[in-house]
Amino acid sequence: MAATGKEQQGSKAFYVTTPIYYVNDAPHLGHAYTTVAGDVLTRWHRQRGEKVWYLTGTDEHGQKIMRTADANGVSPQEWCDRLVEEAWKPLWEHLEIANDDFIRTTQERHTARVREFVQDLYDKGEIYKGEYEGPYCVGCEEYKSPGDLLEGEGDFAGEKLCPIHKKPVEMLKEENYFFKLSEYGPKLLEHYERHPEFIQPESARNEVVNIVRQGLEDLSISRSTFDWGVKIPWDDKHVIYVWIDALLNYATAVGYGADQEKFERTFPADVHLVGKDILRFHAVIWPAMLMAQGLPLPGKVAANGWLMVGGEKMSKSNLTGISPQQLTEHFGVDAYRWYFLRAIAFGQDGSFSWEDFSARYTSELANDYGNLASRVAAMVNKYFDGLLPESKAEGEAEQPIKEGLAEAVAEADRRIGDELDFAGGIAAIFDFVKLVNGYLTEQEPWKVAKDTSPEAQERLATILYTAAESLRACAVLLNPVMPRTSGLLWDSLGAEAPLGALADQRVQDAGAWGLLPAGTRVTKGAVLFPRLEEPKTA
């Protein structure tokens, strides 16, 4: 296999992060959506042969955590420990998330470095003491601009509401320390101009540019009305604002201030995956903090849209939070991983429904892909005693398959690996699956098999080899998306003995034709995507 550029250079890892998730409750589909996207992206780059580092974790400080823990009769640390160990980590394992690290903001490796970072900014004159008064949303852990607030109705009549949580904000007045964010507006705009790919999608970039052009205010970076957080080093009456604390995980997790060699071979992130509601923190505050510290900026901040159910953003507060396990129990983990990236264009809002998931599962996974794998294995066993025959009678019918595969590989690699267009990349692979199904329908190997002449048998062998070799490529291309079923197909094709482990196959080389050797033992394994049972009702 040809070495990639990163293999040849031995350079920094392809570093991808999710947001670190707030542990005031158990994870829902929105959290899992971003994490699966990051997993598919990093698995894809691993299968390009690149060094990869995938980071996720939990954000455990702040007033909301403190109040939630108090409401449940435990300490904030006990609450965080319980949620992380009983809800967050088990879900990522269940969804086969192959993260390289899991950072918690209550860990010493993080808190000590946060204090050093903030102390350094203070010593450089980037932080000063002042007083702030304004509307504050505990759910967002953020002061709100009065112009962004909604007028309350019904039970909240006469009150001002957070536009995201639809709950009343609190008026706070307290002594704070401030970061000179206002001074970084021109530098940020210059960076956006020089690096148009820095914020994605374009609609998100335009939104951020407009915000910065309107002028930035200095940022309150401490709180003095509660103590659940990282203490300000020079003034322990204050704790560091939870967002400053949280954003620094992207640096502390990869060795900032502790392991310079690791830090240099990993930082900055190539891609920060974030929800669009926290884009401003990552595209404005985070790069300004890095500029102030003289550190390199991330390559890309990619904001995914919201998952919608019944027209509402999926969240616990809006009562539309569906457990990922409810879906994996019915559809399976691989189908779950596939569906959200296949059905929703990354960066756009998308609607979820059981009906759409069921229809796509049945049409694309079970009928198109799974049935193709079953038919090919069954025919190789029936007509050639399970040994993959040699292709000796290729003709015009096979050429579109070879060309279609090369096109699918190139398009999927570009869309998924470079453009974060998961839906487009997966669609390219499944268009190829449809092409192979059409080929079998036209060639009718079950009819060719009735002719026992040597010419017909060679033609039959060619048809089945072409289909099996196509499936070999599909297993490689879909392994980052659906690792379990891709492994089952790889085993069914008997590919590991001649070609090696599936994880070691290069996605960019999947379109090379004729890699699966004749004589390979093909077995008819378990059905990749079983018929769906009727969903359980209460």
C-alpha positions in Angstrom: 0.0 0.0 0.0 1.2 3.5 -0.8 2.2 5.6 2.3 0.2 8.7 2.9 1.7 12.1 3.3 1.4 11.9 7.1 3.0 8.5 7.2 5.9 9.8 5.1 6.4 12.9 7.3 5.9 11.2 10.6 4.3 14.5 11.5 1.6 15.5 14.0 -1.5 13.4 14.6 -4.8 14.1 12.9 -6.4 15.5 16.1 -10.2 15.6 16.4 -12.3 16.6 19.4 -15.9 16.5 20.4 -17.3 19.1 22.9 -16.8 17.9 26.4 -20.3 17.2 27.4 -22.0 18.8 30.5 -22.9 16.0 32.9 -26.0 17.5 34.4 -27.9 14.5 32.9 -27.5 11.3 30.9 -26.5 11.6 27.2 -29.1 11.8 24.5 -29.2 11.5 20.7 -27.7 14.9 20.1 -24.6 14.1 22.1 -24.2 10.7 20.4 -24.6 12.3 17.0 -21.6 14.5 17.3 -19.5 11.7 19.0 -20.4 9.1 16.3 -19.5 11.7 13.6 -16.1 12.2 15.2 -15.6 8.5 15.5 -16.3 7.9 11.8 -14.0 10.7 10.8 -11.1 9.5 12.9 -11.7 5.8 11.9 -11.6 7.0 8.3 -8.3 8.8 8.8 -6.8 5.8 10.6 -7.7 3.7 7.6 -5.9 6.2 5.4 -2.8 5.2 7.4 -2.5 8.4 9.4 -1.7 8.9 13.0 -4.9 9.9 14.7 -5.9 11.3 18.2 -9.6 11.4 19.1 -10.6 13.1 22.3 -13.9 13.3 24.0 -14.8 13.8 27.7 -17.0 15.6 30.2 -17.4 19.2 31.5 -18.0 18.9 35.3 -17.8 22.3 36.9 -20.2 25.2 37.1 -23.4 26.3 38.8 -25.7 24.0 36.8 -23.8 20.9 38.0 -23.8 22.2 41.6 -27.5 22.7 41.6 -28.2 19.4 39.9 -26.1 17.6 42.4 -27.8 19.4 45.3 -31.2 18.5 44.0 -30.1 14.9 44.0 -28.7 15.0 47.5 -25.1 14.3 46.6 -21.9 16.4 46.3 -21.0 17.7 42.8 -18.1 15.3 42.5 -20.2 12.3 43.5 -22.8 13.4 40.9 -20.2 13.7 38.2 -18.5 10.4 39.1 -21.9 8.6 38.9 -23.0 10.1 35.6 -19.6 9.5 33.9 -19.2 5.9 35.0 -22.8 4.8 34.7 -24.1 6.8 31.7 -21.5 8.5 29.6 -18.6 6.0 29.3 -20.9 3.0 28.9 -22.8 4.6 26.1 -19.6 5.4 24.1 -18.5 1.8 24.6 -21.9 0.6 23.5 -21.7 2.7 20.3 -18.2 1.4 19.6 -16.6 4.9 19.9 -12.9 4.4 19.5 -11.7 7.5 21.4 -8.0 7.7 22.3 -8.7 9.7 25.5 -11.5 10.7 27.8 -10.8 14.0 29.7 -12.7 15.0 32.8 -12.4 18.6 33.9 -12.2 17.5 37.5 -9.0 15.6 36.9 -5.8 17.0 38.3 -4.1 16.7 34.9 -6.6 19.3 33.7 -7.2 21.6 36.7 -3.5 22.2 37.4 -2.8 23.2 33.8 -5.9 25.5 33.7 -4.6 27.4 36.7 -1.2 27.8 35.0 -2.8 29.0 31.7 -4.9 31.6 33.4 -2.1 32.7 35.7 0.1 33.2 32.6 -2.6 35.4 31.0 -2.9 37.5 34.2 0.9 37.9 34.3 0.9 39.1 30.7 -1.7 41.8 31.5 -4.5 40.1 29.6 -6.8 39.8 32.6 -8.1 42.6 34.9 -10.6 43.0 37.8 -14.0 44.6 37.3 -17.7 44.3 38.0 -20.4 42.8 35.9 -24.2 43.0 36.0 -26.6 41.3 33.5 -28.9 38.5 32.7 -27.4 35.1 33.2 -28.6 31.6 32.0 -27.5 28.9 34.3 -28.4 26.3 31.7 -26.0 27.9 29.2 -23.5 29.0 31.9 -23.4 32.3 30.0 -24.3 36.0 30.4 -26.9 36.9 27.8 -27.3 40.0 25.7 -30.6 41.7 26.6 -31.5 41.8 22.9 -31.3 38.0 22.6 -33.8 37.3 25.3 -37.4 36.2 24.6 -40.5 37.6 26.3 -42.0 35.0 28.6 -45.6 33.8 28.2 -48.0 31.8 30.4 -46.3 30.8 33.6 -43.3 33.0 32.6 -45.3 36.1 31.7 -43.4 39.2 32.5 -40.0 37.5 32.6 -37.1 37.3 30.2 -36.3 33.9 28.8 -33.1 32.3 27.5 -33.7 31.7 23.7 -32.2 28.2 23.9 -33.6 26.8 27.2 -36.9 28.8 27.2 -36.4 29.4 30.9 -36.1 32.7 32.9 -32.7 34.2 33.1 -31.3 35.4 36.5 -30.0 39.0 37.0 -26.5 38.7 38.4 -24.2 41.4 39.7 -20.8 40.3 40.9 -17.1 41.2 41.0 -15.3 39.4 38.3 -12.0 39.1 36.5 -12.1 39.9 32.8 -10.2 38.7 29.7 -9.4 41.5 27.2 -11.5 39.8 24.4 -12.4 43.1 22.8 -8.8 43.6 21.7 -8.9 40.4 19.6 -11.7 41.4 17.2 -9.5 42.6 14.3 -7.1 39.7 14.7 -10.0 37.2 14.6 -11.5 38.8 11.5 -8.1 38.7 9.8 -7.8 35.0 10.6 -11.3 34.3 9.3 -10.4 36.1 6.1 -7.1 34.2 5.6 -8.6 30.9 6.5 -12.2 30.7 5.1 -12.3 27.0 6.0 -11.8 27.8 9.7 -15.5 27.9 10.5 -17.9 25.5 8.8 -20.5 25.4 7.4 -20.5 28.7 5.6 -23.7 29.9 7.2 -22.0 29.4 10.6 -19.0 31.3 9.4 -21.1 34.2 8.3 -22.9 34.3 11.6 -19.6 34.5 13.6 -18.1 37.1 11.3 -21.1 39.3 11.8 -20.9 39.0 15.6 -17.2 39.9 15.7 -17.7 42.8 13.2 -20.2 44.3 15.6 -17.5 44.5 18.2 -16.6 42.2 21.1 -16.9 43.0 24.8 -14.3 41.9 27.4 -15.2 38.5 28.8 -15.9 37.8 32.4 -13.7 34.8 33.2 -14.5 34.2 36.9 -17.4 33.8 39.3 -17.5 34.6 43.0 -21.1 33.6 44.0 -20.4 29.8 44.1 -17.3 27.7 44.5 -17.7 24.6 42.3 -14.9 25.2 39.9 -11.2 25.7 39.4 -9.9 28.4 41.8 -8.3 31.5 40.4 -4.6 31.1 41.4 -4.1 34.6 42.7 -7.6 35.0 44.3 -9.2 32.0 45.7 -12.5 33.8 46.3 -13.1 33.3 42.6 -13.5 30.2 40.4 -12.7 30.2 36.8 -15.6 30.7 34.4 -16.7 27.2 33.4 -16.3 27.9 29.6 -12.6 29.0 30.0 -12.0 25.9 32.1 -13.8 23.7 29.5 -12.2 25.0 26.4 -8.7 24.4 27.8 -9.4 20.6 27.8 -8.3 20.5 24.1 -4.9 21.6 25.3 -4.5 20.0 28.7 -5.6 16.5 27.4 -2.7 16.4 25.0 0.1 17.5 27.3 -0.1 21.3 27.6 2.3 22.3 30.4 3.1 18.6 31.2 4.3 16.7 28.2 5.7 19.1 25.6 6.6 16.3 23.1 3.1 15.0 23.1 1.7 18.5 22.9 3.7 19.4 19.8 2.9 16.2 17.9 -0.9 16.6 18.6 -1.9 20.2 19.2 -3.7 22.1 17.7 -6.8 20.2 16.8 -7.4 19.7 13.1 -11.1 19.5 13.6 -13.2 20.7 16.6 -16.7 19.2 16.2 -19.3 21.3 18.1 -23.0 21.9 18.3 -24.0 25.1 16.6 -25.3 26.5 19.9 -21.7 26.6 21.3 -20.0 27.7 18.1 -19.3 31.2 19.4 -17.2 29.9 22.3 -15.1 27.8 20.0 -14.8 30.2 17.1 -14.3 33.4 19.0 -13.3 32.9 22.6 -11.1 29.9 22.1 -9.0 31.3 19.3 -8.6 34.6 21.1 -7.3 32.7 24.2 -4.8 30.9 22.0 -3.7 34.1 20.3 -3.2 35.7 23.8 -1.0 32.8 24.8 0.9 32.6 21.5 -0.4 29.2 20.6 -1.4 27.9 17.2 -5.1 27.9 16.3 -7.2 24.9 15.3 -7.6 24.0 11.6 -11.4 23.8 11.6 -14.4 24.4 13.8 -17.2 22.4 12.3 -20.7 23.1 13.7 -23.3 20.4 13.3 -27.0 21.3 13.3 -29.7 20.3 15.8 -31.5 17.0 15.8 -35.2 17.8 15.7 -38.2 15.8 16.9 -41.6 17.2 16.3 -40.0 20.6 15.4 -38.2 20.9 18.7 -34.5 20.7 19.3 -33.7 17.4 21.0 -32.9 18.0 24.7 -33.9 16.9 28.1 -35.4 20.3 28.9 -37.7 20.1 25.9 -38.8 16.5 26.7 -37.7 15.2 23.3 -34.6 13.4 24.6 -34.7 9.9 23.2 -32.2 7.4 24.6 -29.7 6.1 22.0 -30.2 2.6 23.5 -33.9 2.8 22.6 -32.8 2.9 19.0 -29.9 0.5 19.1 -32.1 -2.1 20.8 -34.4 -2.0 17.8 -32.1 -1.3 14.9 -28.7 -2.4 16.1 -25.6 -0.3 16.8 -24.2 -0.3 13.3 -27.5 0.8 11.7 -27.7 3.6 14.4 -24.2 4.8 13.5 -25.1 4.7 9.8 -28.5 6.3 9.9 -27.9 9.7 11.5 -24.9 10.4 9.3 -26.7 9.1 6.2 -30.0 10.9 6.7 -28.8 14.3 7.9 -26.4 16.6 6.1 -23.7 17.4 8.7 -23.9 21.1 9.5 -27.7 21.3 8.9 -30.6 20.7 11.2 -32.2 17.3 10.7 -35.4 15.7 11.7 -35.6 12.2 13.2 -38.5 9.8 13.0 -38.9 6.1 13.6 -40.7 5.8 10.3 -37.8 7.3 8.3 -35.2 5.2 10.1 -37.3 2.0 9.5 -37.8 2.8 5.8 -34.1 3.5 5.2 -33.0 0.5 7.2 -35.3 -1.8 5.2 -34.5 -0.3 1.8 -30.8 0.5 1.9 -29.3 -1.7 4.6 -31.4 -4.9 4.5 -32.6 -5.0 0.9 -29.8 -3.3 -1.0 -26.6 -4.1 1.0 -27.4 -7.0 3.3 -29.3 -8.9 0.6 -26.5 -8.4 -1.8 -24.0 -9.9 0.6 -26.3 -12.9 1.3 -27.0 -13.6 -2.3 -23.4 -13.6 -3.4 -22.3 -15.8 -0.6 -25.1 -18.2 -1.3 -24.4 -18.5 -5.0 -20.6 -19.0 -4.5 -21.5 -21.8 -2.1 -24.1 -23.3 -4.4 -22.3 -23.1 -7.7 -18.6 -23.3 -6.6 -18.6 -25.2 -3.3 -17.8 -22.0 -1.4 -14.5 -21.3 -3.2 -14.4 -17.9 -4.9 -14.0 -18.6 -8.6 -11.5 -17.0 -10.9 -12.6 -14.3 -13.2 -11.7 -15.4 -16.8 -14.5 -14.0 -19.0 -14.6 -10.3 -18.3 -16.5 -8.2 -20.8 -18.2 -4.9 -21.3 -20.6 -5.5 -18.4 -17.8 -5.5 -15.8 -16.3 -2.2 -16.9 -19.0 0.0 -15.4 -18.5 -1.8 -12.1 -14.8 -1.2 -12.0 -15.2 2.4 -13.0 -18.1 2.9 -10.6 -16.0 1.6 -7.7 -13.1 3.9 -8.5 -15.4 6.8 -8.6 -17.2 5.8 -5.3 -13.9 5.4 -3.5 -12.6 8.8 -4.7 -15.8 10.6 -3.8 -16.3 8.9 -0.4 -12.7 9.7 0.5 -13.0 13.3 -0.4 -16.4 13.9 1.1 -15.9 12.0 4.4 -12.2 12.5 5.0 -11.8 16.0 3.8 -15.2 17.8 3.6 -17.0 16.2 6.6 -19.8 15.5 4.2 -20.7 12.1 5.8 -24.1 11.9 4.1 -22.6 12.5 0.6 -19.8 10.0 1.2 -22.1 7.3 2.4 -24.5 8.0 -0.5 -21.6 7.5 -2.9 -20.9 4.1 -1.4 -24.6 3.0 -1.5 -24.9 4.2 -5.1 -22.2 1.7 -5.9 -24.1 -1.0 -4.0 -27.1 -0.2 -6.1 -24.9 -0.5 -9.2 -23.7 -3.9 -8.2 -27.3 -5.0 -7.5 -28.3 -3.8 -11.0 -25.4 -5.7 -12.5 -26.5 -9.0 -10.9 -30.1 -8.4 -12.0 -29.0 -7.9 -15.6 -26.5 -10.7 -15.7 -28.8 -13.2 -14.0 -26.2 -15.6 -12.7 -28.9 -18.0 -11.5 -29.9 -18.5 -15.2 -26.3 -18.7 -16.5 -25.7 -21.5 -13.9 -28.1 -23.7 -15.7 -25.8 -23.8 -18.8 -23.1 -26.3 -18.0 -20.9 -25.4 -20.9 -17.3 -24.3 -20.1 -18.0 -20.8 -21.5 -21.1 -20.3 -19.4 -19.4 -21.6 -16.3 -16.5 -19.1 -16.9 -19.1 -16.4 -17.3 -20.8 -17.4 -14.1 -17.5 -17.3 -12.3 -16.8 -13.8 -13.6 -20.1 -12.5 -12.5 -19.8 -13.9 -9.0 -16.2 -12.8 -8.7 -17.1 -9.3 -9.7 -19.9 -9.1 -7.1 -17.6 -10.5 -4.3 -14.8 -8.2 -5.2 -17.2 -5.3 -5.1 -18.3 -6.4 -1.6 -14.7 -6.6 -0.5 -14.4 -2.9 -1.3 -17.7 -2.1 0.4 -16.5 -3.7 3.6 -13.4 -1.5 3.6 -15.3 1.7 2.8 -18.1 1.1 5.4 -15.8 -0.1 8.2 -15.4 3.3 9.7 -19.2 3.7 9.7 -20.4 0.2 10.6 -17.4 -1.7 12.1 -19.3 -4.8 13.3 -21.2 -5.7 10.1 -18.2 -4.8 8.0 -16.2 -7.3 10.0 -18.8 -9.9 9.5 -18.7 -9.3 5.7 -14.9 -9.4 5.7 -15.1 -12.8 7.5 -17.8 -14.1 5.1 -15.6 -13.2 2.1 -12.6 -15.0 3.7 -10.6 -11.9 3.1 -8.4 -11.8 6.2 -6.1 -14.7 5.4 -5.0 -13.3 2.0 -5.4 -9.5 2.7 -4.9 -9.0 6.4 -7.1 -7.4 9.0 -9.9 -5.2 7.9 -8.7 -2.2 10.0 -5.4 -2.3 8.1 -7.0 -1.9 4.7 -6.5 1.6 3.2 -9.8 3.3 2.2 -8.0 5.3 -0.6 -6.8 2.0 -2.1 -10.2 0.2 -1.8 -10.9 0.8 -5.5 -7.9 -1.2 -6.8 -9.5 -4.1 -8.7 -8.7 -7.8 -8.2 -7.4 -7.7 -4.6 -9.5 -10.6 -3.4 -7.8 -13.7 -4.7 -9.6 -16.6 -6.4 -9.8 -19.7 -4.2 -10.8 -17.8 -1.1 -13.3 -19.6 1.1 -16.6 -17.7 1.1 -19.1 -18.6 3.8 -22.7 -17.6 4.3 -22.6 -16.0 7.7 -25.3 -14.4 9.8 -27.7 -11.9 8.1 -26.1 -8.5 8.3 -29.3 -6.6 8.8 -32.1 -8.8 10.1 -35.8 -8.0 9.4 -37.0 -5.5 11.9 -39.4 -6.6 14.6 -42.4 -4.5 15.5 -41.3 -1.8 18.0 -42.3 -2.5 21.6 -45.2 -0.4 22.8 -46.0 0.5 26.4 
